Amino acid sequence: MPDALPPCPDCAAELTYESGALLACPMCGHEWAAETDAPAASDGPRVIRDAVGNVLSDGDTVTVVKDLKVKGASASIKVGTKVRNIRLVDGVGDHDIDCKVDGFGPMQLKSSVVKKA
């Protein structure tokens, strides 16, 4: 039977059934997402876009489009500050640009607050 459902990951019961987009176990009540055979979201390289939709790449120069408060610093990064030689990374949270900002040092920025220069 090619449409056989996997057993419950909690109690290993083979009486699982589909409940909408989830699979459910009648024995223990556990529900989980059905795994598909489709490839993961990482089919190709991730495309990172700036605040206006331009595609960013390593080595680009960007301009900050809004004032950014910096923790631990008395000043903030002002609108129009140019940041040269960015590097695209998978940072903490939504931060996907690794760079050095003049006067502030190395930091990570969100692509939604910069515009390609």
N, C-alpha and C positions, 0 to 999 in steps of 0.2 A: 504494500500500500504506500505509494509515493507521497501522499498527503498526510502521513502520520505526524502527529504533534509531539514535541519533545516532552519528556517527563518533567514533573515539578522540580525546580532546583532546591526547594526546601525539604520536601518529604519524599521525593523520588516516586510519587504516585504517577501512574501512567494514564490516569483518567482526565487529563487536561482537556479543556475546551476553549474555543475562541469567544471572547466577550468584547466585541467591537475591535479596537486596535490592539487589545491586550490578550494575553493568554491567562487562564484562571485555573486553579486547582480546587475541586469540590471537597477534597479531603481536609486540607489545612486552610483554605481560603486565600492563599497567596496569589497575587496577580503580578505579572511582569510583561515587559514589552517583547513582542515576537521578533526574533532576530531574522533578518532577511539574508538572502544570498547575494544581495547587491553590494558592490564595493563601497568602502567607507568614503567619507566626504573628501578625503585627501586624494582625489583622482589625479590632480596635477598641482602645479605650483599655485600657491595662494596669491590672489591679486589684491593688493592694498591700494586704496584710492584716497586722495586727499579730500578736503572739505568741499571742493567744487567738482569732484569726480575724475580728476586726472589720475592716471596710473602712476604710482611711485615705484622707483627702483633704487637699488643700492648706489650710493655716490651722488644722488640728487641734492640740489640745494632747495630748501623750502623756506617759506616766510610764515611766521606765526600770525594767525588771523584774529586772535583775541587775547586780552591780558590773562596771564597765567600766574596764579599765586604759587609760590614755591615754599614748601614746608621747611622751616629752619632758616629761611632767608628773610632779611628785612625788606627787600625789594621784590618786585614781580617782573616776569618777562613781559615786555611791552609788545603791543601790536606792531607788526612790521619788522620785528627782529629776524634777521636772516640766520639760518642754521645750515651750515655747509657739510657736505660729505656724510649724509645720513646712512644708516644701516638698518635694514628691515629685519625684525626679530619677532619671536613669539614671546612677548613680555608678560608682565603681571597685569591681569585684567584686560583692558582694551588697549594697553600701551603696546604699540607695534613698531615704534621708531626708536632706535638707539642712536644718540648723538652727543656732541659737546656743544653747549651753548656758551658763547663768550660771556664772561663775568659770572657764570653759574657753575660751569664744569659739566661733567658727564651726567646724563639723565635719560629717561625714557619719556617719549611724548606719544599722544594719541594722534592718529592720522586725521581725525576729525577737526583738529585745531590748527592744521597747517595747510598751506597752499603751495603748489609747486612754483618755483621762481623761474 
